[in-house]
Amino acid sequence: MTNIIKSVESNNITIKKFKVQGLDLIVTTPNGTVEKIENGLSEIISGGIVLLTEQGNVLSQDEILSSITMNIGADAIYLKEQFISETIELAEDIDTKKDEDDEEKQFAEKLAELNQENQKLAKEVQALESQTEKQEEQLSSSLTKLSEAKAQLKEQIKSEKSKKESVSDPALPPSPPPMPAKSSTSSESSTPANKTPENPIVIKPKTQVFIQGKLSEESDSGKKDDGITNNNKPTFIGTVSLDSQAYLILDGIKYPITADKEGHWSLKITKPLKDGVYEYELAASADGSNPLILKNKIIIDTQLESLSVGLEEISDSGTPGDKLTKHNTPTFAGQTEANSIVTLQIAEQKLVTTADAQGRWRITVEKPLADEQHDYTVTAVDVAGNTKAVAETVTIKTTLPAATAQLKDIQGFVTNQMTPTLTGQTEPKVHIQVDIAGKAYDTQADEKGLWSLPIPSVLAEGSHRFTVKVTDAAGNVGRFSESLQIDTTLPLAAATLTEGSDSGVQGDNITKDQFPALTGKTKPHAAVTISIETEKYETTANANGEWTQALPTKFTEGEHPYTVSVTDKAGNQATSKGTFTIDTEVESLSVGLEGNSDSGTPGDKLTKHNTPTFAGQTEANSTVTLQIAEQKLVTTADAQGRWRITVEKPLTDEQHDYTVTAVDVASNTKAVAETVTIKTTLPNATAQLKDIQGFITNQMTPTLTGQTEPKVRIQVDIAGKAYDTQADDSGLWSLPILDALADDVYTFTVTATDQAGNVGRFSESLQIDTQLPSATATLTEGSDSGDKGDNITKDQSPALTGKTKPHAAVTISIENENGSYETTANANGEWTQTLPTEFTEGEHPYTVSVTDKAGNQAKSMGIFTIDTEVESLSVGLEGNSDSGTPGDKLTKHNTPTFAGQTEANSTVTLQIAEQKLVTTADAQGRWRITG
């Protein structure tokens, strides 16, 4: 067995088996070597070494400690006799991811077990006080080791919990060296331990240096372990490895650290520190090695600087900052130091919160507060334990102010005032707002709560919904809503006889009842006064505005004027005058065709309508009956006695007898007998131009003629004018158009009207055309050889063509030729005529005569030339190109010019040395081409 000294570079040791023997570890390496790690159990607990499985998994402290069986007794004084375990052979596959909750539980269980063993050991120590000094030292050393193990386990548990609560908090004091991660599986059954050699070689390991420290509990004011204190001369405590030289540096001062025999130390800062953040260093070294240095910070905070208190904005109803609110569970808010604990005490409620990182805090009262003034206190305690308190008051008012309104000096809400005044009464000094017609008006109640508010903007006629909003100082709002009726419209004051007393036609105010009653309809609940002759009668309209008043006086025959005065609820007043008539007999009856039915000459009892309307005059509201051609038709005369009846079934064309009878409301009767003649046939209406076929003419004042029924009236409408005549006894008529018509197309209408008013109509288009047609002609494209349009051709039987007015007659005469050729232009005015004669070489004059449909005639003359051969062509070198002897056809020029004479305008082509050159002879027939 060899002794393992921990490597400086690494504290990881890979093993296959292990056994606890006192404070030493006996391990078997993967190659089978058995080695002893002196004081290995302490190294494991302090984090000095880490055991690994062959798979690289870390063995936790719990897995190692759980293998130990304590041997406590009078014969087990030495530590190596107290701690012992079986040899633990590690499993091939160890899961290292056990749940953190299980790990903490196992730590807690192991700690409890160690505590129990420690207590037992303490009792044993007391029992063995009489033993030798050496035994006491051994026992004391055992207790120290157990205390260190206990402290390490406590610190490890605290460190694990601290990691969950706050990750890497720089304010926390340094933790002791971390415990190795715990494996999820412990070897509960192990193979028997290999026998350890009796006398192993022991090499003393190098001392493991560690140090830790923090504020003492008394100095750590406020939240524990946050590194913040209100003690400006704090005390630090901690542990350090035995036999180490240690010190603390703070605010530039180096303080030496002296530990007790268990490594515990305590150090009080003697120089007062100002408020602020301080970095400090803890350092420890042993055997002249480089010191282990831990750095951390503390914050000195000896006072809580500020605390603002008040209602939160959303709870501060009414005027901000007046300490009055309508909310009985208000929210208080303010500003203080970040993360301070803030406590609100109000009405036996104590409510606590924590200010946020910006120092903002808010607390909402949980139980409703009574309507009254409340004293409250807000206390803030900052993270350093400093305290500040603010006492204040708040008044709760949740009751709504009364809200009522009425029109000034008016009962109800109907008025003809377009700028009315609203009044009301509520709590003193509250704010009043009236919303009406899209606008808001404000005022304030006086000390008695009375208010008056005129509406300055003119309100339109109609109903206006208004709301009175009353807001007290706490922001409570009372509301009153109503509809305000602006009514400047005068009420109706018209009156007529009631249905029961208005005999005959209802509403005509004519009656045979000499004790009639008047009635009318106006605005609801309006006051009505009737004045007639010397009497006055008063009544009130009902909810629908209807009213009726009987007149007890017996009235005589004839008209009786009356006056009705009406005053509505808005104060508008209107007056109307009327008359009712007492009538006890039928006085008259007139009969005849109504104007619209009396066609032809009025009053001639002749009409073109076979369902004519008869009309006349009689007493108002009389019943009128017409009897004609086995038809009986009934109507009622109107209030003016007018009546009209239309025959329903068509009457035949002939004379008819008829009778009209009138019966008035008093049953008086009057009858009239008459005749009427019906003629519905239309007169004929035809027309034509005099001596001309069709309606195209070059006469600017043409004459129209026609034939219809005898004596009918003829009217011709043309060019915006009307011309009249009358047919003779044979129905013939002739009508000259006296106003000259310009060249154009005119639509004219002939209207023939007989004595019965029947109308026959004839319409047509008349064209006035005085423009000469075009008479020009040229050879057709097919027969005009050579240049188009030059009227020169080699075709000896050519064709002529032209364009003129549509359908014009065309005549072609050729000089020295017998006869002529005739054709007609098509609808587009185009014409073509082939000349069958074979013409000789040379010029041939011709004449074209064109006559259009209106009779206009035009002529034109032309010449076409028959040319069937080229008469001459001369060729040679041009003078400038004929070098040497002229005419010898020899030249020094290699691009000579050739020239000559031929017919005018001929196309000349030169072909030489595979060159083809073209030109055109001029009007004299000269040509030239350069090669």
Residue pairs with C-beta under 8 A, 6 or more apart in sequence:
1 26
1 34
1 35
1 36
1 196
1 197
1 200
1 201
2 33
2 35
2 36
2 200
2 201
3 35
3 36
3 37
3 38
3 200
3 201
3 202
3 203
4 13
4 27
4 35
4 36
4 37
5 203
5 205
5 206
6 13
6 43
6 48
6 49
6 205
6 206
6 208
11 48
11 49
11 50
12 49
12 50
12 52
13 27
13 37
13 49
13 50
13 51
13 52
14 29
14 30
14 51
14 52
14 53
14 54
14 56
15 27
15 28
15 29
15 30
15 51
15 52
15 53
15 90
16 27
16 28
16 29
16 30
16 32
16 54
16 89
16 90
17 27
17 28
17 87
17 88
17 89
17 90
17 190
17 191
17 193
17 194
18 25
18 26
18 27
18 28
18 51
18 59
18 64
18 67
18 87
18 88
18 90
19 25
19 26
19 27
19 85
19 86
19 87
19 88
19 193
19 196
20 26
20 41
20 64
20 67
20 68
20 83
20 84
20 85
21 80
21 83
21 84
21 85
21 196
22 41
22 78
22 79
22 80
22 81
22 82
22 83
22 84
23 39
23 40
23 41
23 42
23 79
23 80
23 83
23 145
24 36
24 37
24 38
24 39
24 40
24 41
24 80
25 36
25 37
25 40
25 41
25 44
25 51
25 64
26 34
26 35
26 36
26 37
26 87
26 193
26 196
27 34
27 35
27 36
27 37
27 40
27 51
28 34
28 35
28 87
28 194
29 35
30 54
34 194
34 196
34 197
36 196
36 200
36 202
37 43
37 49
37 205
38 202
38 203
38 204
38 205
39 205
40 49
41 64
41 83
42 48
42 145
42 148
42 149
43 49
43 205
43 208
44 51
44 61
44 64
44 180
45 61
45 148
45 149
45 152
45 153
45 179
46 148
46 152
46 176
46 177
46 208
46 210
47 176
47 177
47 178
47 179
47 180
47 210
48 177
48 208
50 58
50 59
50 180
51 58
51 59
51 64
51 180
52 58
52 59
53 59
53 90
53 94
54 90
54 92
55 92
55 93
55 94
57 94
57 95
57 96
57 183
58 96
58 180
58 181
58 182
58 183
59 90
59 180
59 183
60 103
60 179
60 180
60 181
60 182
60 183
61 153
61 156
61 179
61 180
61 182
62 103
62 106
62 107
62 110
62 182
62 186
63 182
63 183
63 186
63 187
65 110
66 106
66 110
66 186
67 85
67 86
67 88
67 187
67 190
68 83
68 84
68 85
69 84
69 85
70 82
70 83
70 117
71 81
71 82
71 83
71 84
72 82
72 117
72 120
72 121
72 124
73 124
74 124
74 127
74 128
75 81
76 82
77 128
77 131
77 135
77 138
77 139
78 138
78 142
79 138
79 141
79 142
79 145
82 121
82 142
86 190
86 192
86 193
87 190
87 191
87 192
87 193
87 194
88 187
88 190
89 187
89 190
89 191
90 187
91 185
91 187
94 183
94 184
94 185
95 183
95 184
95 185
96 181
96 182
96 183
96 184
97 184
98 182
98 183
98 184
98 185
99 184
100 160
102 184
103 160
103 182
104 157
104 160
104 161
106 182
107 153
107 156
107 157
107 160
108 157
110 153
111 150
111 153
111 154
111 157
114 146
114 149
114 150
114 153
115 150
117 146
118 143
118 146
118 147
118 150
121 139
121 142
121 143
121 146
122 143
124 139
125 139
125 140
125 143
128 135
128 136
128 139
129 136
144 261
144 262
147 262
148 262
148 263
151 176
151 239
152 176
152 179
155 175
155 176
155 212
156 176
156 178
156 179
158 175
159 175
159 176
159 178
162 169
162 172
162 175
162 225
166 172
169 226
169 227
170 227
170 296
170 297
171 226
171 227
171 228
171 296
171 297
171 298
171 299
172 214
172 225
172 226
172 227
172 296
173 212
173 213
173 214
173 215
173 225
173 227
173 238
173 296
174 211
174 212
174 213
174 214
174 282
174 294
174 296
175 212
176 210
176 212
176 239
177 210
206 287
207 241
207 242
207 243
207 244
207 286
207 287
208 241
209 241
209 244
209 284
209 285
209 286
209 289
209 291
209 292
210 239
210 240
210 241
210 284
210 292
211 238
211 239
211 240
211 241
211 244
211 246
211 282
211 283
211 284
211 292
211 294
212 238
212 239
212 240
212 282
212 294
213 236
213 237
213 238
213 239
213 248
213 265
213 267
213 282
213 294
214 220
214 225
214 236
214 237
214 238
215 227
215 229
215 234
215 235
215 236
215 237
215 298
216 234
216 235
216 236
216 237
216 266
217 224
218 231
218 235
219 229
219 231
219 234
219 235
219 236
220 226
220 229
220 234
221 228
221 229
221 230
221 231
221 384
221 385
222 228
222 229
222 230
222 381
222 382
222 383
222 384
222 385
223 383
226 383
227 296
227 297
227 298
227 299
228 298
228 299
228 301
228 383
228 384
229 298
229 299
229 300
229 301
229 384
229 385
230 300
230 301
230 302
230 303
230 384
230 385
230 386
231 300
232 272
232 273
232 274
232 275
232 300
232 302
233 268
233 269
233 270
233 271
233 272
233 273
234 268
234 269
234 273
234 298
234 300
235 266
235 267
235 268
235 269
236 248
236 266
236 267
236 268
236 269
237 264
237 265
237 266
237 267
238 264
238 265
238 282
239 259
239 262
239 263
239 264
239 265
240 246
240 257
240 259
240 263
240 265
240 284
241 263
241 284
241 286
242 259
242 261
242 263
243 286
244 259
244 284
244 285
244 286
245 284
245 285
245 286
245 291
246 256
246 257
246 259
246 265
246 282
246 283
246 284
246 285
247 254
247 255
247 256
247 257
247 282
247 283
248 254
248 255
248 257
248 267
248 280
248 281
248 282
248 283
249 255
249 280
249 281
249 283
250 269
250 273
250 278
250 280
250 298
251 271
251 273
251 278
253 271
255 267
255 269
257 265
257 267
257 282
257 284
258 265
259 265
273 300
274 300
275 300
275 301
275 302
275 303
276 299
276 300
277 297
277 298
277 299
278 297
278 298
278 299
278 300
279 295
279 296
279 297
280 295
280 296
280 297
280 298
281 293
281 294
281 295
282 293
282 294
282 295
282 296
283 291
283 292
283 293
283 294
284 291
284 292
285 291
285 292
299 384
300 384
301 382
301 383
301 384
301 386
302 384
302 386
303 386
304 336
304 337
304 340
304 380
304 381
304 382
304 386
304 387
304 388
305 337
306 335
306 336
306 337
306 388
307 334
307 335
307 336
307 378
307 380
307 388
307 389
307 390
308 334
308 335
308 336
308 390
309 332
309 334
309 378
309 390
309 392
310 316
310 321
310 323
310 332
310 333
310 334
310 392
311 323
311 325
311 330
311 331
311 332
311 333
311 394
312 330
312 331
312 332
312 333
312 362
313 320
314 331
315 325
315 327
315 330
315 331
315 332
316 322
316 325
317 324
317 325
317 326
317 327
317 474
317 475
317 476
318 324
318 325
318 326
318 471
318 472
318 473
318 474
318 475
319 473
322 473
323 392
323 393
323 394
323 395
324 394
324 395
324 397
324 473
324 474
325 394
325 395
325 396
325 397
325 474
325 475
326 396
326 397
326 398
326 474
326 475
326 476
327 396
327 398
328 365
328 368
328 369
328 370
328 371
328 396
328 398
329 364
329 365
329 366
329 367
329 368
329 369
330 364
330 365
330 369
330 394
330 396
331 362
331 363
331 364
331 365
332 344
332 362
332 363
332 364
332 365
332 376
332 378
333 360
333 361
333 362
333 363
334 342
334 360
334 361
334 378
335 355
335 359
335 360
335 361
336 342
336 355
336 359
336 361
336 380
336 382
336 388
337 355
337 359
337 380
337 382
337 383
338 355
338 356
338 357
338 358
338 359
338 383
339 354
339 355
339 356
339 357
339 382
339 383
340 354
340 355
340 359
340 361
340 380
340 381
340 382
340 383
341 352
341 353
341 354
341 355
341 380
341 381
341 382
342 352
342 353
342 354
342 355
342 361
342 363
342 378
342 379
342 380
343 350
343 351
343 352
343 378
343 379
343 380
343 381
344 350
344 351
344 352
344 363
344 365
344 376
344 377
344 378
345 351
345 376
345 377
345 378
345 379
346 365
346 369
346 374
346 375
346 376
346 377
346 394
347 365
347 367
347 369
347 370
347 374
347 376
349 365
349 366
349 367
351 363
351 364
351 365
351 366
352 363
353 361
353 362
353 363
354 361
355 361
355 380
361 380
369 396
370 396
371 396
371 397
371 398
371 399
372 395
372 396
373 393
373 394
373 395
373 396
374 393
374 394
374 395
374 396
375 391
375 392
375 393
376 391
376 392
376 393
376 394
377 389
377 390
377 391
377 392
378 389
378 390
378 392
379 387
379 388
379 389
379 390
380 387
380 388
380 389
381 387
395 474
396 474
397 472
397 473
397 474
397 476
398 474
398 476
399 476
400 470
400 476
400 477
400 478
401 426
401 427
401 430
401 470
401 471
401 472
401 476
401 477
401 478
402 425
402 426
402 427
402 449
402 470
402 478
403 424
403 426
403 468
403 469
403 470
403 478
403 479
403 480
404 424
404 425
404 426
404 468
404 480
405 422
405 423
405 424
405 434
405 466
405 468
405 480
405 482
406 413
406 422
406 423
406 424
407 413
407 415
407 420
407 421
407 422
407 423
407 484
408 420
408 421
408 422
408 423
408 452
410 417
410 420
412 569
413 482
413 483
413 484
413 485
414 485
414 487
414 569
414 570
415 484
415 485
415 486
415 487
415 570
415 571
416 486
416 487
416 488
416 570
416 571
416 572
417 486
418 458
418 459
418 460
418 486
418 488
419 454
419 455
419 456
419 457
419 458
419 459
420 454
420 455
420 459
420 484
420 486
421 452
421 453
421 454
421 455
422 434
422 452
422 453
422 454
422 455
422 466
422 468
423 450
423 451
423 452
423 453
424 432
424 450
424 451
424 468
424 480
425 445
425 448
425 449
425 450
425 451
426 432
426 445
426 449
426 451
426 470
426 478
427 445
427 449
427 470
427 472
428 445
428 446
428 447
428 448
428 449
429 444
429 445
429 446
429 447
429 473
430 444
430 445
430 449
430 470
430 471
430 472
430 473
431 442
431 444
431 470
431 471
431 472
432 442
432 443
432 444
432 445
432 451
432 453
432 468
432 469
432 470
433 440
433 441
433 442
433 468
433 469
433 471
434 440
434 441
434 442
434 453
434 455
434 466
434 467
434 468
434 469
435 466
435 467
435 469
436 455
436 459
436 464
436 465
436 466
436 467
436 484
437 457
437 459
437 460
437 464
437 466
439 457
441 453
441 455
441 456
442 453
443 451
443 452
443 453
444 451
445 451
445 470
459 484
459 486
460 486
461 486
461 487
461 488
461 489
462 485
462 486
463 483
463 484
463 485
463 486
464 483
464 484
464 485
464 486
465 481
465 482
465 483
465 484
466 481
466 482
466 483
466 484
467 479
467 480
467 481
468 479
468 480
468 481
469 477
469 478
469 479
470 477
470 478
470 479
470 480
471 477
485 570
487 523
487 568
487 569
487 570
487 572
488 570
488 572
489 572
490 572
490 573
490 574
491 522
491 523
491 526
491 566
491 567
491 568
491 572
491 573
491 574
492 520
492 521
492 522
492 523
492 545
492 566
492 574
492 576
493 520
493 522
493 528
493 564
493 565
493 566
493 574
493 575
493 576
494 520
494 564
494 576
494 578
495 518
495 519
495 520
495 530
495 562
495 564
495 576
495 578
496 502
496 507
496 509
496 518
496 519
496 520
496 578
496 580
497 509
497 511
497 513
497 516
497 517
497 518
497 519
497 580
498 516
498 517
498 518
498 519
498 548
499 506
499 519
500 517
501 511
501 513
501 515
501 516
501 517
502 508
502 509
502 510
502 511
502 513
502 516
503 510
503 511
503 512
503 513
503 665
503 666
504 510
504 511
504 512
504 620
504 621
504 622
504 664
504 665
505 620
505 621
505 636
505 637
505 638
505 639
505 665
507 639
508 620
508 621
508 638
508 639
509 578
509 579
509 580
509 581
509 639
510 580
510 581
510 583
510 619
510 620
510 621
510 639
510 665
511 580
511 581
511 582
511 583
511 665
512 582
512 583
512 584
512 665
512 666
513 582
514 554
514 555
514 556
514 582
515 550
515 551
515 552
515 553
515 554
515 555
516 551
516 555
516 580
516 582
517 548
517 549
517 550
517 551
518 530
518 548
518 549
518 551
518 562
518 564
518 580
519 546
519 547
519 548
519 549
520 528
520 546
520 547
520 564
521 541
521 544
521 545
521 546
521 547
522 528
522 541
522 545
522 547
522 566
522 568
523 541
523 545
523 566
523 568
523 569
524 541
524 542
524 543
524 544
524 545
524 569
525 540
525 541
525 542
525 543
525 568
525 569
526 540
526 541
526 545
526 547
526 566
526 567
526 568
526 569
527 538
527 540
527 541
527 566
527 567
528 538
528 539
528 540
528 541
528 547
528 549
528 564
528 565
528 566
529 536
529 537
529 538
529 564
529 565
529 566
530 536
530 537
530 538
530 539
530 549
530 551
530 562
530 563
530 564
531 562
531 563
531 564
531 565
532 551
532 553
532 560
532 561
532 562
532 563
533 553
533 560
535 551
535 553
537 549
537 551
539 547
539 548
539 549
540 547
541 547
541 566
555 580
555 582
556 582
557 582
557 583
557 584
558 581
558 582
559 579
559 580
559 581
560 579
560 580
560 581
560 582
561 577
561 578
561 579
562 577
562 578
562 579
562 580
563 575
563 576
563 577
563 578
564 575
564 576
564 577
564 578
565 573
565 574
565 575
566 573
566 574
566 575
567 573
581 620
583 619
583 620
583 664
583 665
583 666
584 666
585 664
585 666
585 668
586 618
586 619
586 622
586 662
586 663
586 664
586 666
586 668
586 669
586 670
587 619
588 617
588 618
588 619
588 641
588 670
589 616
589 617
589 618
589 622
589 624
589 660
589 662
589 670
589 671
589 672
590 616
590 617
590 618
590 672
591 614
591 616
591 660
591 672
591 674
592 598
592 603
592 614
592 615
592 616
592 674
593 605
593 607
593 612
593 613
593 614
593 615
593 676
594 612
594 613
594 614
594 615
594 644
595 602
596 613
597 607
597 609
597 612
597 613
597 614
598 604
598 607
598 612
599 606
599 607
599 608
599 609
599 756
599 757
599 758
600 606
600 607
600 608
600 754
600 755
600 756
600 757
601 755
604 755
605 674
605 675
605 676
605 677
606 676
606 677
606 679
606 755
606 756
607 676
607 677
607 678
607 679
607 756
607 757
608 678
608 679
608 680
608 754
608 756
608 757
608 758
609 678
609 680
610 647
610 650
610 651
610 652
610 653
610 678
610 680
611 646
611 647
611 648
611 649
611 650
611 651
612 646
612 647
612 651
612 676
612 678
613 644
613 645
613 646
613 647
614 626
614 644
614 645
614 646
614 647
614 658
614 660
615 642
615 643
615 644
615 645
616 624
616 642
616 643
616 660
616 672
617 637
617 640
617 641
617 642
617 643
618 624
618 637
618 641
618 643
618 662
618 664
618 670
619 637
619 641
619 662
619 664
619 668
620 637
620 638
620 639
620 640
620 641
621 636
621 637
621 638
621 639
621 664
621 665
622 636
622 637
622 641
622 643
622 662
622 663
622 664
622 665
623 634
623 635
623 636
623 637
623 662
623 663
623 664
624 634
624 635
624 636
624 637
624 643
624 645
624 660
624 661
624 662
624 663
625 632
625 633
625 634
625 660
625 661
625 662
625 663
626 632
626 633
626 634
626 645
626 647
626 658
626 659
626 660
627 633
627 658
627 659
627 660
627 661
628 647
628 651
628 656
628 657
628 658
628 659
628 676
629 647
629 649
629 651
629 652
629 656
629 658
631 647
631 648
631 649
633 645
633 646
633 647
633 648
634 645
635 643
635 644
635 645
636 643
637 643
637 662
643 662
651 678
652 678
653 678
653 679
653 680
653 681
654 677
654 678
655 675
655 676
655 677
655 678
656 675
656 676
656 677
656 678
657 673
657 674
657 675
658 673
658 674
658 675
658 676
659 671
659 672
659 673
659 674
660 671
660 672
660 674
661 669
661 670
661 671
662 669
662 670
662 671
663 669
677 756
679 754
679 755
679 756
679 758
680 756
680 758
681 758
682 754
682 758
682 759
682 760
683 708
683 709
683 712
683 752
683 753
683 754
683 758
683 759
683 760
684 707
684 708
684 709
684 731
684 752
684 760
685 706
685 708
685 750
685 751
685 752
685 760
685 761
685 762
686 706
686 707
686 708
686 750
686 762
687 704
687 705
687 706
687 716
687 748
687 750
687 762
687 764
688 695
688 704
688 705
688 706
689 695
689 697
689 702
689 703
689 704
689 705
689 766
690 702
690 703
690 704
690 705
690 734
692 699
692 702
694 853
695 764
695 765
695 766
695 767
696 766
696 767
696 769
696 853
696 854
697 766
697 767
697 768
697 769
697 854
697 855
698 768
698 769
698 770
698 854
698 855
698 856
699 768
700 740
700 741
700 742
700 768
700 770
701 736
701 737
701 738
701 739
701 740
701 741
702 736
702 737
702 741
702 766
702 768
703 734
703 735
703 736
703 737
704 716
704 734
704 735
704 736
704 737
704 748
704 750
705 732
705 733
705 734
705 735
706 714
706 732
706 733
706 750
706 762
707 727
707 730
707 731
707 732
707 733
708 714
708 727
708 731
708 733
708 752
708 760
709 727
709 731
709 752
709 754
710 727
710 728
710 729
710 730
710 731
711 726
711 727
711 728
711 729
711 755
712 726
712 727
712 731
712 752
712 753
712 754
712 755
713 724
713 726
713 752
713 753
714 724
714 725
714 726
714 727
714 733
714 735
714 750
714 751
714 752
715 722
715 723
715 724
715 750
715 751
715 753
716 722
716 723
716 724
716 735
716 737
716 748
716 749
716 750
716 751
717 748
717 749
717 751
718 737
718 741
718 746
718 747
718 748
718 749
718 766
719 739
719 741
719 746
721 739
723 735
723 737
723 738
725 733
725 734
725 735
726 733
727 733
727 752
741 766
741 768
742 768
743 768
743 769
743 770
743 771
744 767
744 768
745 765
745 766
745 767
745 768
746 765
746 766
746 767
746 768
747 763
747 764
747 765
747 766
748 763
748 764
748 765
748 766
749 761
749 762
749 763
750 761
750 762
750 763
751 759
751 760
751 761
752 759
752 760
752 761
752 762
753 759
753 760
767 854
768 854
769 805
769 852
769 853
769 854
769 856
770 854
770 856
771 856
772 856
772 857
772 858
773 804
773 805
773 808
773 850
773 851
773 852
773 856
773 857
773 858
774 802
774 803
774 804
774 805
774 829
774 850
774 858
775 802
775 804
775 810
775 848
775 849
775 850
775 858
775 859
775 860
776 802
776 848
776 860
776 862
777 800
777 801
777 802
777 812
777 846
777 848
777 860
777 862
778 784
778 789
778 791
778 800
778 801
778 802
778 862
779 791
779 793
779 795
779 798
779 799
779 800
779 801
779 864
780 798
780 799
780 800
780 801
780 832
781 788
782 799
783 793
783 795
783 797
783 798
783 799
784 790
784 791
784 792
784 793
784 795
784 798
785 792
785 793
785 794
785 795
786 792
786 793
786 794
786 867
787 905
791 862
791 863
791 864
791 865
792 864
792 865
792 867
793 864
793 865
793 866
793 867
794 866
794 867
794 868
795 866
796 838
796 839
796 840
796 866
796 868
797 834
797 835
797 836
797 837
797 838
797 839
798 834
798 835
798 839
798 864
798 866
799 832
799 833
799 834
799 835
800 812
800 832
800 833
800 835
800 846
800 848
800 864
801 830
801 831
801 832
801 833
802 810
802 830
802 831
802 848
803 825
803 828
803 829
803 830
803 831
804 810
804 825
804 829
804 831
804 850
804 852
805 825
805 829
805 850
805 852
805 853
806 825
806 826
806 827
806 828
806 829
806 853
807 824
807 825
807 826
807 827
807 852
807 853
808 824
808 825
808 829
808 831
808 850
808 851
808 852
808 853
809 822
809 824
809 850
809 851
810 822
810 823
810 824
810 825
810 831
810 833
810 848
810 849
810 850
811 820
811 821
811 822
811 848
811 849
811 850
812 820
812 821
812 822
812 823
812 833
812 835
812 846
812 847
812 848
813 820
813 821
813 846
813 847
813 849
814 820
814 821
814 835
814 837
814 844
814 845
814 846
815 844
815 845
815 846
815 847
816 844
817 837
821 833
821 835
823 831
823 832
823 833
824 831
825 831
825 850
839 866
840 866
841 866
841 867
841 868
842 865
842 866
843 863
843 864
843 865
844 863
844 864
844 865
844 866
845 861
845 862
845 863
846 861
846 862
846 863
846 864
847 859
847 860
847 861
848 859
848 860
848 861
848 862
849 857
849 858
849 859
850 857
850 858
850 859
851 857
870 902
870 903
870 906
871 903
872 901
872 902
872 903
872 925
873 900
873 901
873 902
874 900
874 901
874 902
875 898
875 900
876 882
876 887
876 898
876 899
876 900
877 889
877 891
877 896
877 897
877 898
877 899
878 896
878 897
878 898
878 899
878 928
879 886
880 897
881 891
881 893
881 896
881 897
881 898
882 888
882 891
882 896
883 890
883 891
883 892
883 893
884 890
884 891
884 892
895 930
895 931
896 930
896 931
897 928
897 929
897 930
897 931
898 910
898 928
898 929
898 930
898 931
899 926
899 927
899 928
899 929
900 908
900 926
900 927
900 928
901 921
901 925
901 926
901 927
902 908
902 921
902 925
902 927
903 921
903 925
904 921
904 922
904 923
904 924
904 925
905 920
905 921
905 922
905 923
906 920
906 921
906 925
906 927
907 918
907 919
907 920
907 921
908 918
908 919
908 920
908 921
908 927
908 929
909 916
909 917
909 918
910 916
910 917
910 918
910 929
910 931
911 917
912 931
913 931
915 931
917 929
917 930
917 931
918 929
919 927
919 928
919 929
920 927
921 927
